[in-house]
Amino acid sequence: YPLAGTLGTAIGLQATGFVLVAIGVIGAGAALLAWRDDAEPKRGTKPRQTKLRNPANRS
């Protein structure tokens, strides 16, 4: 039983670590995409904003 418990905790720690790494990678990717959008000239981002706004105005 003690061995099973330590194995379970080890597997759980590995799983949580993997989840934390995945969340970190996703967060970094989202931050990178947001930074790239900000870095782009604003004429490139304006059509996206109007596309997002128009359906809201119509509905």
Residue pairs with C-beta under 8 A, 6 or more apart in sequence:
37 45
